[in-house]
Amino acid sequence: MTNKLDITLNELSMIENALHYRLRRLTMRKNTVKKKSSVEKIELEVRDISLLLGKIHNQKEFHRPKGMTYISG
């Protein structure tokens, strides 16, 4: 059985942007929460989102232009 998602690059970009947005919001919220249990829940979600973003990044295929000198940045 193959695990394959049928999404476009634009849709994947939207997912990544939403995850980054959520990560920023959680990080800001963590600084204002008082309860230790709430901080632990936030840290768990931050970890899960970071792992998911890492998986997405590791599955990307990066291409360099052929026949040209590649200059990064």
PALUMMI-514318 format. One line per field, with one value per residue (C-alpha): residue number from 0; y, z, x. Coordinates in Angstrom, 1 decimal, always signed. Layout:
N
k	[NUM, ...]
y	[Y, ...]
z	[Z, ...]
x	[X, ...]
***
This chain:
73
k	[0, 1, 2, 3, 4, 5, 6, 7, 8, 9, 10, 11, 12, 13, 14, 15, 16, 17, 18, 19, 20, 21, 22, 23, 24, 25, 26, 27, 28, 29, 30, 31, 32, 33, 34, 35, 36, 37, 38, 39, 40, 41, 42, 43, 44, 45, 46, 47, 48, 49, 50, 51, 52, 53, 54, 55, 56, 57, 58, 59, 60, 61, 62, 63, 64, 65, 66, 67, 68, 69, 70, 71, 72]
y	[+0.0, +3.4, +6.4, +9.3, +12.7, +14.3, +18.0, +20.8, +22.7, +25.7, +23.7, +22.3, +25.9, +26.9, +24.1, +25.0, +28.7, +27.7, +25.5, +28.3, +30.7, +28.3, +27.8, +31.6, +32.0, +29.1, +30.5, +33.9, +32.3, +30.2, +33.3, +34.5, +31.3, +30.7, +27.1, +24.5, +22.0, +24.6, +25.3, +21.5, +21.2, +24.1, +22.6, +19.2, +20.9, +22.9, +19.7, +17.9, +20.8, +21.1, +17.4, +17.6, +20.6, +18.6, +15.7, +17.9, +19.6, +16.2, +15.0, +18.0, +17.6, +20.5, +21.2, +23.2, +24.7, +22.6, +24.2, +27.2, +28.0, +27.7, +30.7, +30.2, +32.8]
z	[+0.0, -1.0, +1.2, -1.3, -0.8, -3.9, -3.2, -5.2, -4.4, -3.7, -1.2, +0.5, +0.8, +2.4, +4.9, +5.8, +6.2, +8.5, +10.6, +10.9, +11.9, +14.6, +15.8, +16.2, +18.0, +20.4, +21.2, +22.0, +24.1, +26.1, +27.5, +28.9, +30.4, +34.1, +34.6, +34.2, +32.6, +29.9, +29.2, +28.9, +26.4, +24.3, +24.4, +23.2, +20.3, +19.4, +19.3, +17.1, +14.7, +14.4, +13.7, +11.0, +9.4, +9.4, +7.7, +5.0, +4.4, +4.2, +1.5, -0.8, -3.9, -4.6, -8.1, -9.4, -12.9, -15.5, -17.7, -15.4, -12.5, -9.3, -6.9, -3.7, -1.8]
x	[+0.0, +1.4, +1.0, +0.5, -1.1, -2.5, -1.8, -0.3, +2.9, +0.7, -1.4, +1.7, +3.0, -0.3, +0.0, +3.6, +2.7, -0.2, +2.0, +4.7, +1.9, +0.6, +4.2, +4.7, +1.4, +2.2, +5.6, +4.1, +1.4, +3.8, +5.4, +2.1, +0.7, +0.9, -0.2, +2.6, +0.2, -0.7, +3.0, +3.6, +0.7, +2.1, +5.6, +4.2, +2.3, +5.4, +7.4, +4.8, +4.6, +8.4, +8.7, +6.0, +7.7, +10.9, +9.2, +7.8, +11.2, +13.0, +10.5, +11.0, +13.0, +15.3, +16.4, +19.4, +19.3, +21.2, +23.8, +24.3, +26.5, +24.4, +24.6, +22.6, +20.7]
***
